[in-house]
């Protein structure tokens, strides 16, 4: 068995979640290896929906432009029941949200992430799988098997190991994590085809047939993809295709989820469903791939143990309703990456890595429960008002208000924006040199921890003192950006880069009328809201994250 040099983090699985984690680690200067048992990227449009929150994270990373260039907009959904249009859902978000909904085949998302990761000199080690590992107080010893040049094995020593290796995760099983849940009895066909109908582009299609008892007995769901008239379609499996799979095992671990093999539907099978359910007569063509798939809903009991963690489908699987799966996994990766980076540098408070489970497990639990309800009862059964429902589906309402990392507001402070919330974007920020306004996300892009200081509070400490404390308390890992009210004179004495809130958008979005400061984490969430901002309060907030 060959022995390799050690690495900081070993990542098993090179799907969107593993690639996001690797890119974020490399962006932070952390060494990592990422292995995948597959010899090449799969050409399947599995996860196709990219939520606005995910685009915000890709923006922070610096790769959103490549994603936008490859994707197509998701503008809404058309719903039909027994051939009659029942209504149109418009995917509209508040104007301060910088991105809308998008659709992109998973293999394209992986391509963009892989190319971005390559900028840091890191490549996917393909045809290589994790077969075993053992951890000790200071690291993890893993055994890898490569089939690219024969069955060779290698021992790898890493500080941490992360399993992004899907529903049948080797890491999850070896850790002994439970994966409780259930499975839907229905099987579905999935196909990537082109159609020439006259429906408006950018809209998904959900067409159902209800029997005399009112129950849905036939279903067609179409999601637009890049390309003329191209859709990923899913539909119920006819008995002749389902029967061939009745005795198939579920990979030996009791988890039946995703593309399970078996008889692939032909174009004629897809056409039969279109003949029954398409809103207008149409012919399908250019079948790129098809499969039969099954849906489970499961969640791990915890997201890691010791120096080993799980993320994405290795931690949670659920119905594809609302395109929540991959996006939830990407958020797992962004949450974990900055914490691992500080731990590798021995700069993390002992409670930082355990906070990954404390923050992400409740999110996974909520997403699994919500998608199961929507799959069985329909999105229309959700009691939330339409705006809240849309923001939740966009994953803009995910928060960590109960996290052990955030600093609670003092009693009686009823501010709408609270520690643990997503740091909202805003526009209209003008500097002294550039002749054009920028968005707040432009200022945060590519950065780690950032202290946003707004104006000057008469009861707070001077902005220069706050900036100096931020640098000192974090070992130089926190930058400071200053936002001044629109009518405030330029303040060059502090030496802090500043922008004017020319349209008052920052003040409105952050709910401030006088001086305040906000700790923005690398994953774009607020660690603390300081009103008034003092060095003492800042120290209290940062001690939850950084080791001193």
C-alpha positions in Angstrom: 0.0 0.0 0.0 1.4 3.4 -1.0 1.6 6.2 1.5 0.8 9.8 0.4 1.7 13.1 1.9 -0.9 14.4 4.4 -3.5 17.0 3.6 -5.7 19.3 5.8 -9.1 18.0 4.6 -10.0 14.9 2.6 -13.4 15.2 0.8 -15.2 12.1 -0.4 -17.5 12.9 -3.2 -17.2 15.4 -6.1 -20.8 16.5 -6.7 -21.9 20.1 -6.2 -21.6 19.8 -2.4 -18.1 18.4 -2.3 -16.9 20.8 -5.0 -18.3 23.8 -3.1 -16.6 22.6 0.1 -13.3 22.1 -1.7 -13.5 25.5 -3.4 -14.2 27.3 -0.2 -11.4 25.6 1.6 -8.9 26.4 -1.1 -10.1 29.9 -1.2 -9.2 30.1 2.5 -5.8 28.7 1.9 -6.6 25.2 3.3 -5.1 22.2 1.5 -7.5 19.5 0.5 -8.0 16.4 -1.7 -11.3 15.6 -3.3 -11.9 12.0 -4.5 -14.8 10.5 -6.4 -15.4 6.9 -7.4 -16.8 7.8 -10.8 -14.4 8.1 -13.7 -16.2 11.1 -15.1 -19.0 13.6 -14.5 -22.4 12.0 -15.0 -24.3 13.5 -17.9 -27.7 13.6 -16.0 -29.8 16.7 -15.3 -30.6 15.5 -11.8 -30.6 18.6 -9.5 -31.5 21.4 -11.9 -32.9 24.2 -9.7 -30.6 26.8 -8.3 -32.1 29.0 -5.6 -31.4 32.7 -5.1 -29.6 32.0 -1.8 -27.2 29.6 -3.6 -26.5 32.3 -6.2 -25.7 34.7 -3.4 -23.2 32.2 -2.0 -21.7 31.7 -5.4 -21.4 35.5 -5.6 -19.5 35.6 -2.3 -17.2 32.9 -3.6 -16.6 34.8 -6.9 -18.1 32.3 -9.5 -21.6 33.5 -9.9 -21.0 35.0 -13.3 -20.1 31.7 -14.8 -23.2 30.1 -13.3 -25.4 32.9 -14.7 -23.9 32.6 -18.1 -24.8 28.9 -18.2 -28.2 28.9 -16.6 -31.7 29.9 -17.7 -34.2 31.8 -15.6 -37.0 30.1 -13.8 -39.9 32.6 -14.1 -42.8 30.6 -12.7 -45.0 27.5 -13.0 -48.1 26.7 -15.1 -50.5 24.3 -13.5 -53.1 22.2 -15.4 -55.7 19.8 -14.0 -57.5 17.5 -16.5 -56.3 19.7 -19.3 -57.6 23.0 -17.9 -55.1 25.7 -16.7 -55.6 26.3 -13.0 -53.3 29.2 -12.5 -49.9 30.6 -12.9 -47.3 31.0 -10.1 -44.9 33.8 -10.7 -41.5 33.5 -9.0 -41.1 37.1 -7.9 -39.0 38.2 -5.0 -38.5 41.7 -3.3 -36.4 44.1 -5.4 -33.6 44.1 -2.9 -32.9 40.4 -3.5 -30.1 40.4 -6.1 -30.9 37.1 -7.8 -33.9 35.3 -9.1 -34.5 31.6 -9.5 -32.5 29.7 -12.1 -32.3 26.3 -13.8 -29.0 24.5 -14.7 -28.3 20.8 -15.2 -26.3 19.4 -12.3 -23.4 18.4 -14.6 -23.1 22.0 -15.7 -23.1 23.2 -12.1 -20.3 20.7 -11.4 -18.4 21.9 -14.4 -18.4 25.5 -13.3 -17.4 24.5 -9.8 -14.6 22.2 -11.0 -13.2 24.9 -13.3 -13.3 27.3 -10.4 -11.5 24.8 -8.1 -8.9 24.3 -10.7 -7.8 28.0 -10.4 -6.4 27.0 -7.0 -4.4 24.1 -8.4 -6.8 21.4 -7.1 -8.3 18.7 -9.3 -10.8 15.9 -8.7 -9.1 12.5 -8.2 -11.5 10.3 -10.2 -12.0 6.6 -10.1 -10.9 6.8 -6.5 -13.1 5.8 -3.6 -12.9 5.9 0.1 -13.0 2.4 1.5 -12.3 2.8 5.2 -11.0 5.3 7.8 -10.1 5.6 11.4 -9.9 8.8 13.4 -7.8 9.7 16.5 -7.6 12.9 18.6 -5.3 14.7 16.1 -6.4 13.4 12.7 -8.0 10.8 10.4 -6.3 8.0 8.5 -8.2 7.0 5.4 -7.7 4.2 2.9 -8.4 5.0 -0.7 -8.7 2.6 -3.6 -8.0 3.8 -7.2 -9.2 1.8 -10.2 -7.7 4.2 -12.8 -4.5 2.2 -13.2 -5.5 -1.1 -11.5 -6.7 -1.7 -8.0 -4.2 0.3 -6.1 -4.7 1.4 -2.5 -3.3 4.4 -0.7 -3.3 5.6 2.9 -4.0 9.2 3.5 -3.5 11.2 6.6 -5.7 14.3 7.1 -6.8 16.7 9.8 -10.4 16.2 8.9 -12.6 14.1 6.7 -15.9 15.1 5.1 -18.3 12.7 3.4 -20.1 14.4 0.5 -20.7 10.9 -0.9 -24.4 10.8 -1.4 -27.3 8.8 -0.2 -25.3 5.6 0.2 -22.5 7.4 2.0 -19.5 5.3 3.1 -18.6 8.0 5.6 -22.1 8.0 7.2 -22.3 4.3 7.5 -18.7 3.9 8.9 -19.5 6.6 11.5 -22.5 4.7 12.6 -24.9 7.6 12.1 -28.6 6.7 11.8 -30.5 7.7 8.7 -34.1 7.5 9.7 -37.0 8.1 7.4 -39.1 6.4 4.8 -39.8 6.0 1.1 -42.6 6.9 -1.2 -44.2 3.9 -2.9 -44.4 5.6 -6.3 -41.7 5.3 -8.9 -41.1 8.0 -11.5 -39.6 8.3 -15.0 -37.1 11.1 -15.6 -36.2 12.3 -19.1 -34.2 15.1 -20.7 -36.1 15.9 -24.0 -37.0 18.7 -26.3 -40.5 19.8 -27.2 -41.9 22.4 -29.6 -44.9 23.7 -27.8 -46.0 27.3 -27.6 -45.9 27.7 -23.8 -43.9 30.7 -22.5 -40.2 30.0 -21.9 -38.9 30.0 -18.4 -42.0 28.4 -16.9 -42.2 25.0 -15.4 -45.2 22.9 -16.1 -47.2 20.7 -13.7 -50.0 18.8 -15.4 -52.2 16.4 -13.4 -55.2 14.2 -14.0 -57.6 13.7 -11.1 -60.0 10.8 -11.1 -63.6 10.8 -10.0 -62.5 10.6 -6.4 -60.4 13.7 -6.7 -57.1 11.9 -6.3 -54.2 12.5 -8.6 -53.7 9.4 -10.7 -51.4 10.8 -13.5 -48.7 13.5 -13.3 -46.3 15.3 -15.5 -43.7 17.9 -14.3 -41.5 19.8 -16.7 -38.6 22.0 -15.7 -36.9 24.2 -18.4 -33.3 23.7 -19.2 -30.8 25.6 -21.3 -31.5 25.0 -24.9 -34.4 25.5 -27.3 -37.5 23.8 -26.0 -35.5 21.6 -23.7 -37.0 20.3 -20.4 -36.3 17.8 -17.7 -39.5 15.9 -17.4 -40.7 13.6 -14.6 -43.8 11.4 -14.6 -45.2 8.3 -13.0 -43.8 5.0 -14.1 -46.2 2.7 -16.1 -46.6 -0.8 -14.8 -44.5 -2.4 -17.5 -41.4 -0.5 -16.5 -42.0 -0.7 -12.8 -42.5 -4.5 -12.7 -38.9 -5.1 -13.9 -37.6 -3.3 -10.8 -39.8 -4.9 -8.2 -37.1 -7.2 -6.8 -34.1 -4.9 -7.2 -32.1 -4.3 -4.0 -31.5 -0.7 -2.8 -27.7 -0.8 -2.8 -27.6 -3.1 0.3 -28.3 -0.4 2.8 -32.1 0.0 2.8 -32.0 3.4 1.1 -33.8 3.6 -2.2 -33.3 7.1 -3.6 -32.4 8.7 -6.9 -31.5 7.0 -10.1 -31.7 3.4 -9.3 -30.9 1.8 -12.7 -33.2 -0.7 -14.2 -35.0 -0.3 -17.5 -34.6 3.2 -19.0 -37.7 4.6 -20.5 -37.7 5.1 -24.3 -38.9 8.2 -26.1 -42.1 6.4 -26.9 -42.8 6.0 -23.2 -42.4 9.7 -22.7 -44.6 10.5 -25.6 -47.4 8.4 -24.2 -47.5 10.6 -21.1 -47.3 13.8 -23.2 -50.2 12.6 -25.3 -52.2 12.3 -22.1 -51.1 15.3 -20.1 -49.3 17.9 -22.2 -51.2 21.2 -22.2 -51.2 21.1 -26.0 -50.4 18.5 -28.7 -46.6 18.2 -28.9 -44.0 15.7 -30.0 -40.9 15.0 -27.9 -37.5 14.6 -29.5 -33.8 14.6 -28.8 -33.9 12.3 -25.8 -30.5 12.8 -24.1 -31.1 10.4 -21.2 -33.8 8.8 -19.2 -34.1 6.8 -16.0 -36.5 5.5 -13.4 -36.0 6.9 -10.0 -37.4 6.6 -6.5 -37.8 9.1 -3.6 -36.9 8.7 0.0 -36.9 11.1 2.9 -34.2 10.6 5.5 -32.1 12.6 7.9 -29.0 11.7 10.0 -29.1 11.9 13.7 -26.1 14.2 13.7 -23.9 15.8 11.1 -20.6 14.5 12.3 -18.5 13.0 15.0 -15.0 14.1 16.1 -13.1 15.0 13.1 -15.4 13.5 10.5 -18.5 15.2 9.1 -21.2 14.6 6.5 -22.9 17.0 4.1 -25.5 17.1 1.3 -27.3 13.8 0.4 -25.0 12.0 2.9 -26.9 13.8 5.6 -30.4 14.4 4.2 -32.4 13.2 1.3 -36.0 14.3 0.5 -38.4 14.8 -2.3 -37.3 17.1 -5.2 -40.2 19.4 -4.5 -39.0 23.0 -4.7 -35.5 22.1 -5.7 -34.2 22.2 -2.1 -31.8 19.2 -2.0 -28.6 20.4 -3.8 -29.1 23.9 -2.6 -29.3 22.7 1.0 -26.2 20.7 0.5 -24.3 23.7 -0.9 -25.3 25.7 2.2 -24.0 22.8 4.4 -20.6 23.1 2.6 -20.4 26.9 3.0 -21.3 26.6 6.7 -18.7 23.9 7.4 -15.8 25.3 5.2 -15.0 28.4 7.1 -15.2 26.6 10.4 -12.8 23.9 9.2 -10.5 26.7 7.9 -10.2 28.2 11.3 -9.8 24.8 13.0 -6.9 23.9 10.6 -5.2 27.2 11.5 -5.7 26.5 15.3 -7.7 29.7 15.4 -11.1 28.2 16.2 -12.9 28.2 19.6 -13.5 24.6 20.8 -17.2 25.1 20.2 -16.9 26.2 16.6 -16.9 22.8 14.8 -19.7 21.4 16.9 -21.8 24.4 15.8 -22.0 22.8 12.3 -24.4 20.2 13.6 -26.2 22.7 15.8 -26.8 25.0 12.9 -27.4 22.7 10.0 -29.3 19.8 11.5 -32.4 21.9 12.3 -32.2 23.2 8.7 -32.1 19.7 7.3 -35.0 18.6 9.5 -37.1 21.5 8.4 -36.4 20.9 4.7 -37.1 17.2 4.9 -40.4 17.8 6.7 -41.5 20.6 4.4 -40.7 18.8 1.1 -42.5 15.7 2.3 -45.6 17.8 3.1 -45.4 19.6 -0.2 -45.0 16.3 -2.1 -48.0 14.7 -0.4 -50.3 17.7 0.1 -49.1 20.2 -2.5 -47.4 23.5 -2.0 -50.8 25.2 -1.9 -51.4 23.4 1.4 -48.6 25.5 3.0 -50.2 27.9 5.5 -47.6 30.6 4.9 -48.6 33.8 3.0 -47.4 33.8 -0.6 -44.5 36.2 0.0 -43.2 34.2 2.9 -43.6 30.9 0.9 -41.6 32.4 -1.9 -38.8 33.6 0.3 -38.7 30.2 2.1 -38.5 28.3 -1.2 -35.7 30.7 -2.3 -33.9 29.6 1.0 -33.7 33.3 2.0 -35.3 32.6 5.4 -32.8 30.1 6.6 -31.4 31.5 9.9 -29.2 30.5 12.8 -30.9 32.6 15.5 -30.6 29.7 18.0 -27.0 29.0 17.2 -24.5 28.9 20.1 -22.3 31.2 17.9 -24.5 34.2 17.7 -24.7 37.0 20.2 -28.4 37.4 21.3 -29.9 40.9 21.3 -30.4 42.5 24.7 -33.9 42.0 26.3 -36.4 44.4 24.8 -34.6 44.8 21.5 -37.3 43.9 18.9 -35.3 44.6 15.8 -36.6 42.7 12.7 -33.0 41.8 11.6 -31.4 39.7 14.3 -28.1 37.8 14.9 -28.2 34.6 12.9 -30.2 36.0 10.0 -28.9 36.2 6.5 -27.1 39.5 5.9 -29.3 41.2 3.3 -28.0 43.0 0.2 -28.7 46.6 -0.7 -27.8 48.9 -3.4 -26.9 52.6 -3.8 -23.5 52.6 -2.0 -21.3 55.3 -3.4 -17.6 55.7 -2.9 -15.3 58.7 -3.3 -13.5 57.4 -6.5 -15.9 55.2 -8.5 -18.5 57.2 -10.3 -21.1 54.5 -10.0 -23.0 53.0 -7.0 -22.3 49.4 -5.9 -24.2 46.8 -4.0 -23.2 45.6 -0.5 -22.5 42.2 -1.9 -19.9 43.8 -4.2 -18.1 44.9 -1.0 -18.4 41.5 0.7 -17.3 39.4 -2.4 -14.2 37.3 -1.8 -13.9 38.2 1.8 -14.1 36.2 5.0 -15.3 37.8 8.3 -16.3 41.4 7.8 -17.3 44.1 10.3 -19.8 46.5 8.9 -19.8 49.8 10.8 -22.7 52.2 10.1 -22.2 55.8 11.0 -21.2 56.6 14.5 -23.2 56.0 17.6 -22.8 58.6 20.4 -22.7 55.9 23.0 -20.4 53.6 20.9 -16.6 53.4 20.5 -15.0 55.2 17.6 -15.0 53.3 14.3 -11.2 53.3 14.2 -11.1 51.5 17.6 -13.6 48.9 16.4 -11.6 48.2 13.3 -8.4 47.9 15.3 -10.1 45.5 17.7 -11.5 43.4 14.9 -8.0 42.9 13.4 -6.4 42.2 16.8 -9.1 39.8 18.1 -9.2 37.7 14.9 -5.5 37.7 14.2 -6.0 39.9 11.1 -8.8 37.7 9.7 -11.6 40.3 9.9 -11.8 43.3 7.6 -13.9 46.4 8.3 -16.2 48.2 5.9 -17.8 51.5 6.9 -21.1 52.7 5.6 -22.0 56.4 6.1 -25.4 58.0 6.0 -26.2 59.8 2.7 -25.7 63.2 4.2 -22.6 62.5 6.3 -19.3 64.1 5.2 -16.5 61.9 4.1 -14.5 60.5 7.0 -10.9 59.8 5.9 -9.3 60.2 9.4 -10.0 56.5 10.4 -8.4 55.1 7.3 -11.3 52.6 6.9 -12.7 52.2 3.4 -16.2 53.8 3.4 -19.2 54.2 1.2 -22.2 56.5 1.5 -25.7 55.0 1.8 -26.9 57.3 -1.0 -30.4 55.9 -1.3 -30.9 54.9 2.4 -31.2 51.2 1.4 -28.6 50.0 4.0 -30.4 51.9 6.8 -33.7 50.3 5.7 -32.5 46.8 5.2 -30.5 46.7 8.4 -33.0 48.7 10.5 -30.7 51.4 11.7 -31.3 55.1 12.4 -28.0 55.8 14.3 -24.6 54.2 14.5 -24.4 50.4 14.6 -22.1 47.5 13.6 -22.7 44.1 12.2 -20.4 41.0 12.2 -20.9 39.2 8.9 -19.7 35.7 8.7 -17.9 34.1 5.7 -21.2 32.3 4.8 -23.1 35.6 4.7 -25.0 35.3 8.0 -24.9 37.8 10.9 -22.9 36.7 13.9 -23.8 39.9 15.9 -25.7 43.1 15.7 -24.1 45.7 17.9 -26.3 48.7 18.9 -24.4 50.7 20.1 -21.1 49.2 18.9 -18.5 48.9 21.5 -15.2 47.0 21.6 -16.5 45.0 24.6 -19.5 43.8 22.7 -17.4 43.0 19.7 -15.1 40.9 21.8 -18.0 39.1 23.3 -19.3 38.2 19.8 -15.9 37.1 18.5 -15.0 34.9 21.5 -17.6 32.4 20.4 -15.8 31.8 17.2 -12.0 32.6 17.6 -9.5 31.0 19.9 -7.5 33.5 22.0 
